[in-house]
Amino acid sequence: YKMNHPKQGLAVIFNNETYSSELGLPQRIGAQTDGDRLVTVLECLGFEVIYNLDCKYRQILIQFERLSKMNMDDYNCIIVFTMSHGYIDEDDVEYLYAKDRQYRKSQLWNLLIKNRICFGKPKLIFIQACRGEKQDQGVELIEKIGVTAENALQNSDLPETAVPLVSDILIVHSTYRDFVSFRNSEAGSWFINVVTSELRNIFEMDIFQILTNINRRVAYEQETNRNFNRDSTFKQMPIFESMLTANLQFEPNESYSKDENSAQTYTWSDGISKEYEMDNNRRGKAILFNQLNFNDSSPRTNTECIEKLEKTLIDFGFETTIYTDLKRDEIMRVLFKIASENHSDADCFMVVFSTHGNETILKVKDGELPVNHVFAPFYGDNCETLIGKPKLFFINACRGEKTDCGTENTHNNIAEQMQNCSLTNTSDEVDAKAATSIKKQIAVRIPISADVLKMYSSPAGYKSYATGTEAIFLKYLNEGLRKCLTDENQKQHDILQVLTNISYDVATNFESYGKAFEDDAKKTIPVISSSLTKTLYLKPK
């Protein structure tokens, strides 16, 4: 992305501490600390800050309406921070609270898309809120101490083209779906505390490195007081979802205050290796599920892409198996069997799943399979030998019926913009005593959902596409991974950079063709979802 505009960016903060009495919600004590810390850091970094405290729902809408009328040509990006209570309803829909009512969390990015705010430029959304009532007791990991070098990016010329409306968005959640988010009544929330610390490095590394550091520090360093019984000790795992189409690296401008921003806090987890170990005896298993025929749905003909992808994964050193047209129980037996195996001498693990689907389910031979059931067997509480190792999931399936008509980028030539590419009730953000660092300890406790990378073929609610015998997402996934086998520049890229380049290829090169108007000339973009705590370089074994 082109990050040399006159203005660093616009940061809009919505911080809700108190609520209307009829909602019956407790005050978010410590929220003001989060707000003050964010304003200080963002202003030091050169952002213009709009701070909103205790907004009602109507006031939030008005703020987005004002943003839509602003001339954003001189800004590099927009960042939205929302800090409030949150929950998931019985229909699995996520909500946040304004001062006077709840609203769908998805409205935050839908309002940016609908109003084309900062179109063609990165839009970052950070959300500090509970996403459910579960509490994560974590799993133990024996961690080695050591620091490795980071690789630099290369520049690349990319053509001007139409891009999906739903692109250039990055959403950062304070916690995993279904889990609570912790806040200390004095020091503020765990997540925002780490975010404000890591944002100070924003001119030293790209955004994925920043976010991976945030994941690692919250996952490793933060937990409820260790003097409590282990059954009362809880962890938290942030996760980010990317629809970016290029590398995002901020550059300092004239308003950057280096002296004010230079104070850094170094913690024990800074001594942990920043890269996953990929030199074990085995690369690991890659399991590919290809669902072509269904008892109650039309068949699929996408066979070539799975076979090509399998060959690429073999070239990376994976031990591959393709399963075709399995029933639900058969799939779960395969997954739990593999989860029960010993992966201690493997680098990582991968699942590819190609089928029909919607936002929460995957179609299988005899019905439906909740998509979360594919991931769960490999979380830390179910698969001990994969703890601390990267677990990769690629899901090729529709996630809804929406279509994206796309639009021309009217702000800048894309070639200029892109580079190579105390505990309270559990419905609240659970307050906790201040987390303590575990200095010089090798045995650490991490969240069960750490070290997971998912990539979906389309955004939530949107269609996924295929042409003939090839699924579009798997086609570009295979091509992008093969470049890592042959292209020396690509070999230097970590997995998030590689997948972002794949997102760019899908977003710019694909456009649907259909006889019906509603199916013709549509765009799409994959979504990367990451709780990785280290940098992952996927190279030939």
C-alpha positions in Angstrom: 0.0 0.0 0.0 1.1 3.6 -0.7 1.8 5.0 2.8 3.4 8.3 2.0 0.4 10.6 1.9 0.6 13.9 3.8 -1.5 12.6 6.7 -0.6 9.4 8.5 -4.2 8.4 9.1 -7.4 9.0 10.9 -8.1 7.1 14.1 -11.6 6.9 15.4 -12.2 5.6 18.9 -15.5 4.4 20.4 -15.0 3.7 24.1 -18.1 2.7 26.1 -17.6 2.7 29.9 -21.2 3.3 31.1 -24.6 2.2 29.8 -28.2 3.1 30.1 -29.7 1.7 33.2 -32.4 -0.3 31.3 -29.6 -2.4 29.7 -28.5 -3.7 33.1 -24.9 -3.8 32.1 -22.0 -3.1 34.6 -19.7 -0.2 34.2 -16.4 -1.1 32.3 -14.0 0.0 35.0 -10.6 0.6 33.5 -12.0 1.6 30.1 -10.8 5.2 30.5 -7.2 3.9 31.0 -7.5 2.1 27.6 -8.9 5.2 26.0 -6.2 7.6 27.4 -3.4 5.2 26.4 -4.7 4.8 22.8 -5.0 8.6 22.3 -1.5 9.2 23.6 0.1 6.5 21.4 -1.8 7.3 18.2 -1.2 11.0 18.4 2.5 10.4 19.0 2.5 8.2 15.8 1.1 11.1 13.8 -2.6 10.0 13.6 -5.5 12.5 13.8 -7.7 11.1 16.6 -11.4 11.4 17.0 -12.3 10.1 20.5 -15.9 9.2 21.3 -16.9 8.3 24.9 -20.1 6.5 25.7 -21.8 7.0 22.4 -25.4 6.0 21.8 -26.1 3.9 18.7 -27.4 6.9 16.7 -24.2 8.9 17.5 -22.1 6.0 16.1 -24.1 6.1 12.9 -23.7 9.9 12.7 -20.0 9.6 13.2 -19.7 7.1 10.2 -21.9 9.4 8.1 -19.5 12.3 8.8 -16.6 10.1 7.9 -18.2 9.3 4.6 -18.3 13.0 3.7 -14.7 13.6 4.6 -12.1 14.0 1.9 -9.7 11.1 2.7 -7.3 11.6 -0.2 -4.5 12.9 2.0 -4.8 10.1 4.6 -2.9 6.8 4.4 -5.6 4.8 6.2 -8.3 4.8 8.8 -8.2 2.9 12.1 -11.4 2.3 14.1 -11.1 1.2 17.7 -14.3 -0.1 19.5 -14.2 -1.0 23.2 -17.4 -2.2 24.8 -19.4 -5.2 26.1 -20.2 -7.9 23.5 -22.0 -11.2 23.1 -23.2 -13.9 20.7 -26.9 -14.6 20.4 -28.6 -18.0 20.0 -28.4 -17.6 16.2 -24.6 -17.3 16.4 -24.7 -13.5 15.5 -22.1 -11.3 17.2 -23.2 -8.0 18.9 -21.6 -5.0 20.5 -23.2 -2.5 22.9 -23.6 1.2 22.4 -24.7 3.2 25.4 -28.4 2.6 24.8 -28.7 -0.6 22.7 -26.9 -3.4 21.0 -25.9 -3.6 17.3 -24.4 -6.2 15.0 -20.6 -6.2 15.1 -20.5 -6.5 11.4 -22.0 -3.0 11.1 -18.5 -1.6 11.8 -17.0 -2.8 8.6 -20.3 -2.7 6.6 -20.6 1.0 7.3 -17.0 1.5 6.0 -17.8 -0.5 2.9 -21.3 1.0 2.2 -20.0 4.6 2.5 -16.7 3.8 0.7 -14.8 5.4 3.5 -11.1 5.4 2.6 -11.8 3.2 -0.5 -8.7 1.5 -1.9 -6.8 2.2 1.3 -6.3 0.0 4.3 -9.1 0.1 6.9 -8.1 -1.4 10.3 -10.7 -2.3 13.0 -9.7 -3.2 16.5 -12.4 -4.6 18.8 -12.0 -5.1 22.5 -15.1 -7.0 23.7 -16.3 -10.4 24.8 -17.4 -12.8 22.1 -19.0 -15.4 24.3 -18.9 -16.8 27.8 -16.2 -19.5 27.5 -13.0 -19.1 29.5 -9.8 -20.6 28.3 -7.6 -22.4 30.9 -4.8 -22.9 28.4 -2.4 -25.7 27.8 1.3 -26.1 28.7 4.1 -25.6 26.2 7.8 -26.1 26.6 9.2 -23.1 24.9 12.8 -22.5 23.7 14.5 -19.1 24.1 16.1 -17.5 21.1 15.7 -14.7 18.6 15.9 -15.0 14.8 16.3 -12.4 12.0 13.4 -11.0 10.1 13.3 -10.9 6.3 12.7 -7.7 4.3 10.1 -7.2 1.5 10.7 -6.5 -2.1 8.8 -4.0 -4.2 6.7 -5.1 -7.1 4.8 -3.4 -9.9 1.1 -4.4 -10.1 -1.5 -3.4 -12.6 -4.5 -1.1 -12.2 -7.7 -3.1 -12.0 -11.1 -3.4 -10.4 -11.2 -4.8 -6.9 -14.0 -6.1 -4.7 -15.8 -3.7 -2.5 -15.1 -6.0 0.4 -11.3 -5.6 0.4 -8.5 -3.8 2.1 -10.1 -4.5 5.5 -8.3 -5.8 8.6 -10.3 -6.8 11.7 -8.5 -7.5 15.0 -10.5 -9.2 17.8 -9.3 -9.1 21.4 -10.3 -12.7 21.8 -11.3 -15.9 20.0 -15.0 -16.4 19.1 -17.1 -17.8 21.9 -14.6 -16.6 24.6 -14.5 -13.8 27.1 -12.1 -10.9 26.9 -10.3 -9.8 30.1 -10.0 -6.2 31.5 -8.2 -5.1 34.6 -10.0 -2.5 36.6 -6.8 -0.5 37.2 -4.5 -1.2 34.2 -7.2 -1.5 31.5 -7.8 -4.5 29.2 -5.0 -7.0 28.4 -5.5 -6.6 24.7 -5.4 -2.8 24.5 -2.5 -2.7 26.8 -0.4 -4.9 24.5 -1.8 -3.2 21.3 -0.6 0.3 22.5 2.8 -1.1 23.3 3.3 -2.9 20.0 1.9 0.0 17.9 5.1 1.8 18.9 6.9 -0.5 16.5 4.7 0.4 13.6 7.5 2.0 11.6 9.9 -0.9 12.2 7.9 -3.8 10.8 4.8 -4.6 8.7 1.3 -4.9 10.2 1.3 -8.7 10.2 4.4 -8.8 12.3 2.9 -6.3 14.7 -0.3 -8.3 15.0 1.6 -11.6 15.4 3.6 -10.0 18.2 0.3 -8.9 19.8 -1.0 -12.5 19.5 2.1 -13.9 21.1 2.3 -11.4 24.0 -1.3 -11.7 25.0 -1.2 -15.5 24.6 2.1 -16.0 26.5 2.2 -13.2 29.0 -1.3 -12.5 30.1 -3.3 -14.7 32.5 -5.3 -14.4 35.6 -3.3 -14.4 38.8 -1.0 -17.4 38.9 -1.3 -17.6 42.7 -4.8 -18.9 42.2 -5.6 -22.5 41.8 -4.8 -23.7 38.3 -8.5 -24.3 37.7 -9.0 -20.6 38.2 -6.3 -19.5 35.8 -7.5 -18.3 32.4 -5.8 -17.3 29.2 -6.9 -15.1 26.2 -6.2 -15.5 22.5 -6.5 -12.5 20.1 -7.2 -13.2 16.4 -7.2 -11.1 13.3 -9.0 -11.4 10.0 -7.4 -9.9 6.9 -8.9 -8.9 3.6 -5.9 -6.8 2.7 -4.5 -7.2 -0.8 -1.0 -5.9 -0.2 1.7 -5.5 2.4 1.0 -2.8 4.9 4.1 -1.0 6.2 3.7 2.4 7.9 6.2 5.2 7.3 6.9 8.1 9.8 5.8 11.6 8.7 6.5 15.1 10.0 4.0 14.7 12.8 5.7 11.6 14.2 7.1 12.3 17.7 10.0 10.0 18.0 11.2 11.1 21.4 7.8 10.7 23.0 7.3 7.4 21.2 10.7 5.9 21.9 10.1 4.4 25.4 9.6 0.6 24.9 8.6 -2.0 27.4 10.5 -5.3 26.9 9.0 -8.4 28.5 10.1 -12.0 29.0 8.4 -13.2 25.8 10.7 -11.0 23.7 13.3 -13.7 24.3 11.3 -16.4 22.6 12.0 -17.3 19.0 9.9 -15.2 16.7 9.8 -18.0 14.1 8.2 -21.4 14.1 10.6 -24.3 14.0 10.3 -25.9 10.6 13.3 -28.2 10.7 11.8 -31.2 12.4 12.1 -34.7 10.9 8.8 -34.5 9.1 6.9 -31.6 7.5 3.6 -33.0 8.7 0.3 -34.3 7.4 -2.0 -32.5 4.9 -5.5 -33.9 4.8 -7.7 -32.9 1.8 -11.4 -33.4 1.9 -13.1 -33.0 -1.5 -16.9 -33.2 -1.3 -18.3 -33.7 -4.9 -21.6 -35.5 -4.4 -24.4 -34.9 -1.9 -27.7 -36.6 -1.0 -29.6 -33.2 -1.0 -27.5 -30.8 -3.1 -26.3 -30.4 -6.6 -22.9 -32.1 -7.4 -19.6 -30.3 -7.7 -17.1 -30.9 -10.5 -14.0 -29.3 -8.9 -11.5 -32.1 -9.0 -8.5 -30.8 -10.9 -7.6 -28.1 -8.3 -7.5 -30.6 -5.4 -5.2 -32.9 -7.3 -2.9 -30.1 -8.3 -2.8 -28.8 -4.8 -1.9 -32.2 -3.5 1.1 -32.4 -5.8 2.3 -29.0 -4.6 1.9 -30.0 -0.9 3.9 -33.2 -1.6 6.6 -31.0 -3.1 6.7 -29.1 0.2 7.2 -32.4 2.0 3.7 -33.0 3.3 2.3 -36.5 3.8 -1.0 -36.1 1.9 -4.3 -38.0 1.8 -7.4 -37.0 -0.3 -10.8 -38.1 1.1 -13.7 -37.8 -1.3 -17.4 -37.7 -0.5 -17.2 -38.7 3.1 -20.2 -38.7 5.4 -20.2 -36.6 8.5 -19.3 -39.4 11.0 -16.6 -40.6 8.6 -15.0 -37.1 8.5 -15.0 -36.8 12.3 -13.5 -40.2 12.7 -10.7 -39.2 10.3 -10.1 -35.9 12.1 -10.0 -37.4 15.6 -7.8 -40.3 14.5 -5.2 -37.9 13.1 -5.5 -35.7 16.2 -4.7 -38.7 18.4 -1.5 -39.5 16.5 1.9 -38.3 17.6 3.0 -35.1 15.8 6.0 -34.4 17.9 8.5 -34.8 15.1 6.3 -32.8 12.6 6.7 -29.1 11.7 3.0 -28.4 11.3 -0.4 -29.8 10.2 -2.8 -28.8 7.4 -6.5 -29.4 6.4 -8.0 -28.4 3.0 -11.8 -28.7 2.8 -13.6 -28.1 -0.5 -17.4 -28.3 -0.6 -20.7 -26.4 -0.6 -21.5 -24.4 2.5 -22.6 -21.2 4.2 -21.2 -19.0 7.0 -21.3 -21.7 9.7 -21.6 -25.1 8.0 -20.0 -27.3 5.4 -22.0 -29.6 3.2 -21.0 -33.3 3.4 -22.3 -36.4 1.7 -25.2 -37.0 4.1 -25.9 -33.5 5.4 -24.1 -30.7 7.2 -21.0 -30.4 9.3 -20.4 -27.3 11.5 -17.2 -25.7 10.2 -15.8 -25.3 13.7 -15.9 -29.1 14.1 -13.1 -29.3 11.5 -10.8 -27.1 13.7 -11.7 -28.3 17.2 -9.9 -31.7 17.2 -6.6 -29.9 16.7 -6.8 -27.2 19.4 -4.5 -27.6 22.3 -7.0 -29.3 24.7 -7.5 -32.1 22.2 -4.2 -32.6 20.4 -1.2 -32.3 22.8 1.5 -33.0 20.3 0.5 -30.1 18.0 0.7 -27.5 20.9 2.9 -24.7 19.8 3.0 -25.8 16.2 1.2 -24.1 13.3 -2.1 -25.6 12.3 -3.3 -24.5 8.8 -6.9 -24.8 7.5 -8.0 -23.8 4.0 -11.8 -23.8 3.5 -13.2 -23.5 -0.1 -16.9 -23.1 0.2 -19.7 -20.5 -0.1 -20.3 -18.6 3.1 -23.6 -17.1 2.1 -25.5 -15.8 -0.9 -24.2 -12.2 -1.2 -22.2 -11.2 -4.3 -19.7 -8.4 -4.7 -20.0 -6.3 -7.9 -16.6 -4.8 -7.3 -15.5 -1.3 -8.3 -12.7 0.6 -9.9 -10.1 2.0 -7.5 -10.6 5.8 -8.0 -8.1 7.1 -5.4 -4.7 5.9 -6.8 -3.1 3.6 -9.3 -2.9 0.3 -7.5 0.6 -0.2 -8.8 1.5 2.8 -6.6 -0.4 1.5 -3.6 0.9 -2.0 -3.4 4.2 -3.6 -2.5 5.1 -7.2 -3.2 2.7 -8.3 -2.3 -11.3 -9.5 40.0 -13.5 -11.9 38.1 -17.1 -10.9 37.4 -19.8 -12.7 35.5 -18.9 -14.3 32.3 -21.3 -12.3 30.1 -19.1 -9.3 30.8 -15.5 -8.5 29.7 -14.1 -10.4 32.7 -12.0 -8.2 34.9 -8.9 -9.9 36.3 -6.1 -9.1 38.6 -3.0 -7.8 36.9 -1.2 -10.4 34.8 2.3 -11.3 35.9 5.4 -12.0 33.7 6.9 -15.4 34.1 10.5 -14.4 33.7 13.1 -17.0 32.7 10.6 -19.9 32.7 10.7 -22.3 29.8 7.4 -24.0 30.6 4.6 -21.6 29.7 0.9 -21.8 29.4 -0.8 -20.7 26.2 -4.4 -20.5 25.0 -5.9 -23.7 23.5 -6.7 -21.8 20.2 -3.2 -20.4 19.7 -1.1 -21.0 16.5 -4.1 -21.5 14.1 -4.2 -20.1 10.6 -7.4 -20.3 8.6 -8.1 -19.0 5.1 -11.6 -18.9 3.7 -12.4 -18.6 0.0 -14.7 -15.7 0.6 -15.9 -13.2 3.3 -18.6 -14.2 5.7 -22.0 -14.1 4.0 -20.6 -14.1 0.4 -20.5 -16.7 -2.4 -17.4 -18.6 -3.5 -16.8 -19.3 -7.2 -15.7 -22.1 -9.5 -15.2 -22.4 -13.2 -15.5 -25.8 -14.8 -13.3 -28.2 -12.9 -11.5 -25.6 -10.9 -12.4 -23.8 -7.7 -11.1 -20.3 -8.1 -9.7 -20.0 -4.5 -7.9 -23.4 -4.7 -6.5 -22.5 -8.2 -4.8 -19.3 -6.9 -3.8 -21.0 -3.6 -2.0 -23.6 -5.5 -0.3 -21.1 -7.9 0.7 -18.9 -5.0 2.2 -21.8 -3.0 4.1 -23.1 -6.0 5.8 -19.8 -6.4 7.3 -20.4 -2.9 8.9 -23.5 -4.5 10.5 -21.8 -7.4 10.6 -18.0 -6.9 13.6 -16.9 -4.8 11.8 -13.7 -3.7 8.7 -15.6 -2.7 10.8 -18.0 -0.6 11.7 -15.0 1.6 8.1 -14.2 2.4 6.3 -15.5 5.5 3.0 -17.3 5.1 0.9 -14.2 5.8 2.6 -12.3 3.0 2.3 -15.3 0.6 -1.5 -15.6 1.4 -2.0 -11.8 1.0 -0.4 -12.0 -2.4 -2.9 -14.8 -3.2 -5.7 -12.6 -2.0 -4.6 -9.9 -4.4 -4.5 -12.3 -7.3 -8.0 -13.5 -6.6 -9.3 -10.0 -6.0 -7.8 -8.5 -9.2 -7.7 -11.4 -11.7 -11.1 -13.1 -11.1 -14.4 -11.9 -12.3 -17.4 -14.2 -12.6 -19.3 -14.9 -15.8 -22.9 -15.9 -15.7 -25.9 -15.8 -18.0 -28.0 -14.2 -15.3 -27.3 -10.6 -14.3 -27.0 -11.4 -10.7 -24.2 -13.9 -11.4 -22.2 -11.9 -13.9 -19.2 -9.8 -13.4 -18.8 -10.4 -9.7 -15.7 -10.2 -7.6 -14.5 -12.0 -4.5 -11.6 -12.0 -2.0 -10.4 -14.6 0.4 -10.2 -14.0 4.2 -7.1 -14.8 6.3 -7.8 -15.5 10.0 -4.8 -15.9 12.2 -4.0 -16.6 15.8 -0.4 -17.4 14.9 2.0 -16.3 17.6 5.2 -16.5 15.5 6.3 -15.9 11.9 5.8 -19.0 9.7 8.1 -19.5 6.6 6.8 -22.4 4.4 9.7 -23.6 2.3 10.5 -26.9 0.6 11.6 -29.6 3.1 
